[in-house]
Amino acid sequence: MTGSTAVAAGMALTAFGFFRIVSTWESRSLKGSAFTVETFNNRQINIIVLVTLVVMILGTEVGFLQRLLGAASLSWGQWLICLGLGVGLFIVWELGKAVARATSR
C-alpha cells in the first residue's frame, strides 16, 4: 500500500475502534445516559474496552501488524481526528437518548 492509503487504513481502524468503544458504553441502556457510574461498573466490558484500545495502538504502531492490516503509524493529529469522530458519535448518541427520555414522559 502507498503511504496515504496505509494512513487512511490506520485511521479507519482507529476510528472504528473508538466507535466500538462508544457503542459498547452507550448500548448499556436504551434511554439512560452513559454519564453514570453504572456505565463503568462491568469488569468484562471494561476489559473489552481496554483490549480494543490496545489493538488500536498495536495495529497502527507495530510493524508486522501494520503490514497485516495495511495500516501505518498515525501522527498525534490523526489520532485526535479519530478520537474526535468517536466523541462526535458519543454526543449524537447522548442527544438521541435525551430526546427519547423527553418524549417518553
C-alpha positions in Angstrom: 0.0 0.0 0.0 1.1 3.5 -0.6 1.7 5.8 2.4 -1.5 7.7 2.2 -3.6 4.5 1.7 -1.9 2.9 4.7 -2.5 6.0 6.8 -6.2 6.0 5.7 -6.4 2.3 6.7 -4.8 3.1 10.1 -7.2 6.0 10.7 -10.2 3.8 9.6 -9.1 1.1 12.1 -8.7 3.6 14.9 -11.9 5.5 14.2 -13.8 2.2 14.1 -12.2 1.2 17.4 -13.4 4.4 19.0 -16.9 3.8 17.6 -16.9 0.4 19.1 -15.9 1.8 22.5 -18.7 4.4 22.3 -21.3 1.9 21.2 -20.2 -0.5 24.0 -20.8 2.1 26.7 -23.9 3.6 25.1 -25.6 0.3 24.5 -25.7 -0.4 28.2 -29.0 1.5 28.4 -31.7 2.3 25.8 -32.5 5.7 27.3 -30.1 6.2 30.2 -27.1 8.5 29.8 -23.6 7.0 29.8 -22.6 9.7 32.3 -23.2 7.4 35.2 -21.0 5.3 37.4 -23.0 2.2 36.4 -21.6 2.6 32.8 -18.2 1.6 34.1 -19.1 -1.0 36.8 -19.0 -4.0 34.5 -15.5 -5.6 34.6 -15.9 -7.6 31.4 -16.9 -4.5 29.4 -14.0 -2.5 30.8 -11.6 -5.3 29.7 -13.2 -5.3 26.2 -12.7 -1.6 26.0 -9.1 -1.9 27.2 -8.4 -4.7 24.7 -9.9 -2.5 21.9 -7.6 0.4 22.8 -4.6 -2.0 22.8 -5.5 -3.5 19.5 -5.9 0.0 18.0 -2.5 1.1 19.2 -0.7 -2.1 18.2 -2.4 -2.3 14.8 -1.2 1.2 13.9 2.2 1.1 15.6 3.7 -2.4 15.4 5.4 -3.3 12.1 4.1 -6.8 11.4 0.6 -5.8 12.4 0.8 -2.7 10.2 1.7 -4.9 7.3 -1.0 -7.4 8.1 -3.7 -4.7 8.4 -2.3 -2.5 5.6 -2.0 0.3 8.1 0.6 2.9 9.0 1.7 4.8 12.1 -0.5 7.8 12.9 0.5 11.3 14.0 -0.9 12.8 17.1 -3.2 15.0 14.9 -4.5 11.9 13.1 -5.2 10.2 16.5 -7.1 13.3 17.6 -9.2 13.3 14.4 -10.2 9.7 15.1 -10.9 10.5 18.7 -13.0 13.5 17.6 -15.1 11.2 15.4 -15.7 9.0 18.4 -16.6 11.9 20.6 -18.9 13.2 17.9 -20.7 9.8 17.9 -20.9 9.9 21.7 -22.5 13.4 21.6 -25.1 12.4 18.9 -26.0 9.2 20.8 -26.4 11.1 24.1 -28.6 13.7 22.3 -30.7 10.9 20.9 -31.2 9.4 24.4 -32.1 12.8 25.8 -34.8 13.2 23.1 -36.0 9.7 23.9 -36.2 10.4 27.6 -38.0 13.7 27.0 -40.6 12.3 24.6 -41.4 9.3 26.8 -42.6 11.4 29.7 
